[in-house]
Amino acid sequence: MTIEEFFNRSSDYYDEWLRKAVPHYDQVFDTAVELIPFDPSDTIRVLDLGAGTGLFSWHVMQRFPNANLALYDISFQLLDLARERFAEVKDRVSIVESDYLRLDAADTYDAIISSFSIHHLAHVEKRRLFSLANRALKPSGAFINIDQIQAPTPGLKDLYWYGWLEKVRSAGADEEQVQESIRRRRALDVDATLSDQLRWLADAGFSDVDCIYKHYFIGIFYGRKRPAGDG
């Protein structure tokens, strides 16, 4: 099953699943949105890579009601849900069914966000995307990525994995959806270590690079584009 096929197939329950599959969901997304370095009243341009149903963008708009959003994803069924989500503000939301590795970096944004998408890319593609994101940001703009982290040792891999299974089942996740997620992870996920992801962001030209939040294998990665004239 391809990534597009999996997410089209999961469109009916994706948002509900994510709230159960991400331990401390509210804290994760609240923290990510707080990292956007602008005043909530500002009119900012935000690009969402692998936007899916637009859930991360929706959280952004709750804090930045004047934001203009661009949502990229390859799943037409998830994007249909995003269109429904933003129907009342559709004049400020651009939805693009496309591979975000084809992003035109000539267009620029105040913030670029992503959640649980980039880990599907091969490592060389991750590095390419980070460079594209840096070029597509305005000076002093921020890149914020909620994503998975590969455990650095087999023992930690087991700790992360079995701890996650216990949490997601305790949250009331449907067992069929759990098994579907396990199959998807084995087939499609290409996780990278914390140290590699931080290094790749720095290599792409970001400053102030850090993993701001980490809970087992879920992290929030952050980087700022250097101000104009700052070598």
LUMNU-494138 format. One record per atom (N, C-alpha, C): x, y, z. Coordinates in pm, whole numbers, plus 50000, padded with zeros to 5 digits. Layout:
N
XYZ...
//
This chain:
231
500844988050000500005000050000500885012550000500595021949912501345034449908500875043750020501655054050046501275063950147499935070350111499785073949983498535080149940497345070749963497505058049929496425048349947496075046650094497095046050179496825044350322496015055950377496425068050345495755079550404494375081950342494215078850214492865079350157491955069350228492495057650256491725047150322491365050950466492225058750531492005062150673491295075550692490835081650583490305095350592489095096350684488265086050690487035086850769487295087950920488445082850963488695082651107490015089051147490685095751052492055100351077492155109851196491315119951202491405129751311491155123251447490135114751452489825107851577490985098951619491575092051522492715083351550493895091351603494185102651540495355110451581495235115051726494055118951767493865123551905494125112352006493925099951965494215088652054495655083752039496195085351919497515079851890498655088751935498365101451962499405110852008499225113352157500035106952241499925109552385500085124352415499235129652504499255143852539499015152552415498065148552336497775155252208497655170352225496845175052319496635189452335497925196652367498735190852454500005197152491500935197952371500965187452290501835187252173501465198552077500185199352040499805209351940499795223551998499425224852125499495238152187500925243352188501865234552222503275238452225503755242352086503395234451987503835237151850503325250751802502065253651829501495266451783502125278151857502415276451985503045287152063504415291052008505055282051934506395284651881506385293951761505225296151701505155305251587505445319351637506525325651590507055337751657506415350851610505095351551622504385363651582503275366551681502785378851676501645382451761500385376351704499475371451791498255365051741497405373951650497555387051657496765395851572497385397851434498615393051414499295395151286498635387151174498745392551054498315385350934499525378150877499635365450907500815357850867500455347650760501475343650682501305333150581501935320450635501165309750635501615297050692501465286050589502515278350570502505266850480502495254050563501555245150535501415232450606501775221150510502885214350539503385203450455502825190050501502175182950411501515170550450500325173650539499525183250499498505189050586497355179450619497115169650533496035160250560494685167150569493995165050679492675171150701492765185750745493975190950757494155204750800494125206550950494345195851026494205196651171495235206151234496495205051196497525214051250497205228451211496835230451085496485243951041495285249451118494355240851149493195245151227493635250151364494565243151429495095247651557495785261151542496515262851432497185275651407496165286851396495075284451325494095294951303493345298551431493275289451527492655292951654493455303651728494765303551710495635313451776495885325551686495895323151555496175333751458494985334751363493915341051406492665341151326492785348551195493835356751178494015363951052494985357150957495405345250992496405338250912495855334450774496765334250677496495328650544497255315550534496555304950493497115291650499497255285550361498345278050341498525269850221498745255550266497885246350223497925232450266498335223650149499435216150167499915206850066499735192450115499205183850029499125169650061498865161849933499195148849935498955140349817497645132649828496995132949944495755125349964494555134149934493875131449825492725139749788491585138149887491445126349948490335124350041490555131950172491795132250220492075140350339491895155150308492325159350191492185173550155490715177550138489875168250096488445171250089487905174650229488405167550330488005170650468488555184250510489755187550463490315200750493489455211750431488985209550311488105219450247486845221650329486295210950382485115212150467485455219750595486595216650652487005223050778487125238250763487645242650650487925256950631486925263550536485755257750520484775263050425484415277450453484335281250580483905294750614484995305250592486245300750577487345310250554488135306250430487435300350333488115294550217488875304950135488505317650149489235327950075490645330050129490915324850248492255326350307492995313050317492445302750253493045289350260493225283850119494475281250084494805275149955495105260349978494455251749904494635237349920495215231549791496355224949805497105220149688497315205149700496775197649605497005183149601498295180649523499375179049596500685177849532501695172149631502735166149577503885161949655504655174549697504835176349827505475188749871506955189349841507545178449794508915179249746509005187249615507845190049555507795198449436507485212949471507595216249597507295229649645508105240149570507435250749531508095262049466508605271549575509905271349597510485279449704510525294249669510045297849548509985312049514508885319149593507885311649639506835317149723507315316549868507045326849947507625327250081506545328350188506905323350307505965322150418506605326950548505755330950641506235334850774506525322650861505765312050838505975299650914505655287850823506435277350839506165264650770506015254050878504915246750870504605236650971504405223150905504515212750986504225199150939503985190551062503145180251044502915171051156502755156751105503595148151154503525133751129503475130550980504345136950905504395134750760505805132350709506745140650753508095140350695508805127150722508405120050827509065107150856508775096550750507865099350657507615089950547508655091250436509425101950437510415104350331511705096650358512385092950251513755087850266514625098850325515705094950389516525104850458517055115550363517455111650243517955121650148516835131350109515595126550106514475135350075514155144650192514325139750315514155148550431515115160350422516355157550392517365168150385517025178150274516555172750161516145181550052514965190250094514005184450162512825192050204513205202950304514095199950397514515210050493515145222050422515925219350318516525230250241515465238250166514485231150108513385237950041512615246850139512355241450258511615249050358512375261550400513675260250416514475272050453514395282850346514455278750221514395288550112513005294850102511975287250139510595292250126510165300950243510995302050345510665310450460511165324750440510405334250492510875347950500511955348850608512855358650601513845360250706513195360950844513765353750938513275352451076512025343751088511575337850977510455328550983510835315751054509835307851091510065295851171509565283351100510315272551117509925259351070509615250851193508425245051198507985237451315507445224051267508065213251311507735199951263507455190551380506215186051391505865175651488506065162351417506965154151470507255141851396507825130951485508035119651424508525107951495510055107951501510565100751599512005099951624512405085351635513425081751565513945068051575514755066551704514465056151778515205053651901516675050551869517615055351951519025053351921519545039451956518785031652034519235018252072518055008552063518314995452047517234985652044516394985752172517064987652286516314987852412515334999452418515775011352373514885022952372513795021352266514105014752156513095012152054511935004152114512274993752190511224985852256510464994152359511185002252436510535010752536509545020252470509965026752362509085035952290507865028652235508115017452167507055010552094505995004752188506434997052287505454990752375504785000852468505505011452502504885022252578503795029152498504065031152369503055037452283501825028552269502035015652246500905006452231500015006652356500645006852472499865007152597499065020052607499685031252572498995044252581497845045152483498065041052359497015042752259495835033552288496095021852339494995012952376494255018252499494995023752592494355029652711493485041652674493845048552564493065059952518491785055852447491595042752429490355037852369490405035852220491615034852163491735032852019491155019351978490495019351864489945007051808491084997651768490984984951807492084975651784492364973751635491344974251553491574973051409492414984751358492164996651413492955008251374494385007251427494535001551545495884999251599496674990051506496054979151466496744969651379497044975851242496114983851192496354990951065497545000351078497645007151192498775016151215500085008451224500054996951287501264988651296501734984551156500794980351072501144976450935501704988450858501084999950878501555011850809502955015750853503205015250984504535018851035505605009650978505304996750975506294987250925506564989050776505544993050702505674993950557506165007650509505785018250578505945031550521506815041050601507035038650729507755048450811509265047150793509925058650784511385059150771511885069050877511785065451003512135074551112513635077551111513975089251160515365093451174515635096751320516885095451360517235098251498517105113251528517025116351656516965130251700518195137851653519375132151672520605139251637520705141751487520275131951406520315133951261519375145051217518175145151272517205155351230517675169351267518265170751384518785183851425519945188051335520805178651303521955181851217521495185751077520515178551025520025181550890519375195350884518655199050989518065212450993519145223250994520175221051074521285230551077522005231150942522215219450881522865219050749522035226350644520715226550661519825233250565519855248350581520525253250685520665267650704519845273550817519145265050893518355270151005519245273551124518825283651199519475287051326518525283851440519035284651563518235281751683517545268351672518235258551616517655245351595517575237751727516415231651750516255223751874515065214351859515035204451946513835196451968513205202152094512185210352076511615218052187510845209152284510245198652231509405189752310509695175552265509775166252361509955152252326509225143552426508455134152374507805124052458507985110652388508895102552441509235089852378509645092452232508885087352133509335089051994508635100451922507965109151994507315120751933508055133451975508395141751879509125153951910508605165751830508895177751879508605190051805509955196451769510255196651639511505202151591511285216651547512295224951575512155239351555513435244951495513235254351403514375261651348513915275151296514785285051304514485298451249515365301051128514785308051031515595312750920516355325250966517625325550934518445336850978517925349850920517945360750997517525373850946518365377850826517795385750738518515390750621519785397750664520895394650599522165401050631522905394350743522315384150807522995377150917523705365150859525025366150852525815355150795525965343650888
//
